[in-house]
Amino acid sequence: MEGNSSDASPARGRTTDSLKGKIAIVTGAARGLGKAIATALVRAGAAVVVNDIDKEGGEATARGLVDGGGEALFHHGDVSNVEDVARLIRMTVDRYTRIDILVNNAGLQYVAPLAEFPVEKWNYLIGVMLSGSFFATKYAFPHMQARRYGRIINISSANGLVASEFKCAYVSAKHGLIGLTKATALEGAPHNITAVAVCPSFVRTELVEKQIPEQAKYRGISEQEVVEKIVLGPVALKRVLEPEEVAALVAFLCTDAAQGITGSAIPIDCGWTAH
């Protein structure tokens, strides 16, 4: 995908101890944005449980974090399956006795006109991105409540704030995730549990790359035009985000410096929602 790249990402290569001793779960962390988030949290001192349906990719991510000097382990599971999520939370607590940080990142995309959108695809996208985030929050919340501490970060999207054609399930799930964030923030406040939704524009990941041909198909334009008009057109900075940029924001939101931020939907969208 074309578009200017930021070589000065604030998370790349930086190691701090701002999250030293914290225990984090990151879903959908085998690759892309989830992997970048897990890496940023480990570099900030947290131990990270990497969860993904992709066993090989998830194991590789966790192994790479350990080889880099961090603490990480892998849990294989599908977040749309409530039993898998319950096992994830139980395994984390059994291993570390607590959960300090939960990053609900797992996501996927399917592009089709609304009238042609397969019901099974709708159910699965909603299941992974909205129901899966609810499941993880539901089971992690009592452990955070017991210790009177928690940071819950939900990876929404600019499409959680504004809509786009041909992505009805994704747009609906991401809008719903902001509602879940707000409800969680209100219930979590008495227990020192914060909840924030992060809303990126297009990020340079496989998830974004894969939707370009489908966007071209349904819009009747070339893939290059999709990049120019759909990916870069809405944003003021005329570039895609790098995963490390979003990961740096997530890591900050997990620190004590961000303890006053809760119930918010924070855009990191290159100016998309400034219109």
Protein Blocks (a to p, Z undefined) as FASTA:
>chain_A
ZZdddfkbfkgopacfklgoiacddehilgmjllmmmmmmmmnopacddddfblmlmmmm
mmmmmmnopacddddddfklmklmmmmmmmmmmmnopafbdcdfbccdddddfklmcfkl
mmmmmmmmmmmmmmmmmmmmmmmmmnopacddddddfklmbccehilmmmmmmmmmmmmm
mmmmmmmmmnopacddddddddddfklmmmmmmmmmmnopafklmmmmmmmmmpmnlpac
dfklmmmmmmmmmpmklmmgghiacddeehmmmZZ
